Amino acid sequence: MSWITRVRNALPFIAKKPSETPDNLWHKCPACTQMIFAREWEDNLSVCSKCGHHGRIGPRDRFAQILDENSFHILPTPSVREDPLRFRDSKRYADRIKAARTQTGEKDALINAHGTIEGTKAVVGVQDFAFMGGSMGLAVGAAFVQGVEEAIQRKCPYVIFTAAGGARMQEGILSLMQMPRATVAVRLLHDAGQPYIVVLTDPTTGGVTASYAMLGDVQISEPNALIGFAGQRVIENTIREKLPEGFQRAEYLLEHGMIDMVVPRKDLRETLARVIVYLSPTARAAA
């Protein structure tokens, strides 16, 4: 043992070697590349304090941020037939699902919970982009219907946080069938007199945008979220024109009437509570 090591052990206030620094002490913002203390990143709801970039978060963090503390219960993920086409590309689809479950700790890409938002009842669904890009397959379709049915039973709104790259290609036509399935579920929710509120997060694209992501009674988005159907490069190659700056970003869609409001993450909880009370006045009284 060298004398430097002996002194460091005897005097703990001496800084440790860089290699001994915890790996999770800092977070690098993917937008501005600034290094931010991980604690500061978490305390700021995974939003960069330097540039305002809204990081992607999973269902558990989203429920904790939106729903009242100790008020919510996560619903069990519906069981569906897995790998119905026995699909294989560079890997087996079954192996991809297994890897995604190991990485996220979730059974699939859409999780529901019921609880209250500032005292107002709501069922909240959150898509997890970390689970195979939040892609929409049989399990996501079943979970969406589950959330709608739970909202109808509890006589409260259904709030969905979307984040997806589109339909899940490994399930072929079965994934595309979830688009009309979700549309019918939204109609049933409306027939029951309950609001449907969509919060678009980065990114929301493909078949999800073409179905339930754009059917809300109120369309809210987080700042600078990517929202669209086809990619910008595909559109430019098709129409042979350069698209405007900021095309498919939340602020552009707001300016052109595609969504109703852009709300920073720190204000989402309060905004949702206000919208729910406005659309469903009995929600607070029944909570």
PERAQUI-V312299 format. One line per field, one symbol per residue. ss: DSSP state (H for helix, E for strand, - for the rest). phi: phi as a letter, one per 30 degrees, with the letter a starting at -180 (. if undefined). A space follows every 50 residues. Layout:
ss=???
phi=???
//
This chain:
ss=--HHHHHHHH-------HHH-----EEE------EEEHHHHHH---E--- ---E----HHHHHHHH------EE-------------E---EHHHHHHHH HHHH-----EEEEEEEE--EEEEEEEE----HHH-E-HHHHHHHHHHHHH HHHH--EEEEEEEE--E-HHHHHHHHHHHHHHHHHHHHHHH----EEEEE EEEE-HHHH--HHH---EEEE----EE----HHHHHHHH---------EH HHHHH-----EE--HHHHHHHHHHHHHHH--HHHHH-
phi=.dddddddddcddddddedcdedcdbbcddcciddbeedddddciicddc cidcddbcedddeddcddeiccbddddecbdchdchdbcdbdeedddddd dddcicdadbbcbclbchicdacbcbdcddchiidcbedddddddedddd ddddhbdcccccaackddddchddddddddedddddddddddicdbcccd bdcbbiddddbddccddbccbdeiddblcdddddddddchbddddieice dddddcidbcacbdedcddddddddddddbedddddd
//
